[in-house]
Amino acid sequence: MIGDYLHHRGITVSAPLLPGHGTVVEDMNRYQWTDWVAHAKQALTELTSNCDTVFIAGLSLGSLITLNLTAENKDLPGAILYSPSIKLTSKLIHLTPVLFYC
């Protein structure tokens, strides 16, 4: 829904369907997390070659892929994480906003 919202306002959006997703559960077992990251990297490469500024965002598992891509691409202006599943060591971390600006 966010992608549609942005697209209708003239913003280029890419929402790659990760390998094994959108079909049947058994397809998930044919891929590893590295396949998903590689697929997302390809989409990021395409966007950065066509757009001046690129932000990346991800939901749940996608937010972890977003963190991975952000760590490897320091020139990205920002990342948006929706419901990241990470283990936190500080009980105060919930006070940190989920929008990170690099």
C-alpha positions, -999 to +999 in steps of 0.1 A: +000+000+000+028+024+007+044+016-027+011+024-044+007+056-024+042+068-034+038+057-070+006+076-074+025+107-063+052+103-090+078+085-070+096+056-086+090+025-066+104-010-068+089-039-047+107-070-058+090-103-050+117-124-032+125-158-046+101-184-030+076-158-020+041-154-034+037-190-044+034-220-021+051-226+013+073-254-002+090-229-025+104-211+005+126-241+013+143-239-021+160-206-012+183-193+014+185-158+029+214-150+007+192-155-023+168-130-010+196-105-003+210-110-038+176-104-053+172-072-033+207-060-042+198-064-079+167-043-074+187-017-055+213-016-083+186-010-109+171+018-088+204+036-082+212+035-118+180+052-127+173+075-097+193+103-081+182+095-046+172+061-033+157+052+001+151+015+009+125+001+032+114-033+043+087-050+064+095-078+088+121-100+070+124-073+044+135-049+072+164-073+080+174-073+043+171-035+044+196-034+073+220-057+054+218-035+023+222-003+043+253-017+060+268-025+026+258+008+009+269+036+031+260+062+004+222+055+008+205+086+024+183+065+046+164+033+054+129+027+067+123-004+089+088-017+095+085-044+122+122-055+122+127-088+141+159-082+159+171-092+194+177-061+215+202-059+243+189-026+258+155-022+274+155+014+263+159+007+226+122+009+221+126+046+225+147+047+193+128+057+161+126+031+134+136+056+107+173+056+103+191+084+084+226+075+074 
